[in-house]
Amino acid sequence: MATDPRTRVSPNDVSDAEVNRAPPDPEVLEKAKRRRFTAEYRLDIVRQADACKEPGEIGALLRREGLYSSALLLWRRQRDAGALSTMKGQKRGPKAKVVNPEVTALTKEVACLQRKLTQAEAIIEVQKKIAEILGILPKPQANDESD
């Protein structure tokens, strides 16, 4: 019996692969990150492109490296302007703060002295409480200024 494609498919006509098919994965894939090329890599690609003599060699180079011709054009312009040679060793982002070593040493010393002061104040408070409990009155301090 010939089946007409416009007719309804019976459950017996469904293959096992279609029945056992796993549901699609609902997890969202991570967004692709932009590629960043070092100055050495850019210069290397520009040199390789300049060495290409036969027709189609540059296209093969770009396909092999996964690059666009516009990137090669931009890199050639940067090389001609001298920008690629000055890019070596440059780091992105804000510059690190330069801190004077003397300031760092003094900051550490201040923190140490503050800890010692806090400890001394705590000891004095305990001594005052002990004196109060024992009924010992502190000696009055002599004032330098007499009225």
Buried (B, 14 or more C-beta within 10 A) or exposed (E): EEEEEEEEEEEEEEEEEEEEEEEEEEEEEEEEEEEEBEBEEBBEBBEBBEEEEEEEEBEEBBEEBEBEEEBBEEBBEBBEEEEBEEBEEEEEEEEEEEEEEEEEEEEEEEEEEEEEEEEEEEEEEEEEEEEEEEEEEEEEEEEEEEE
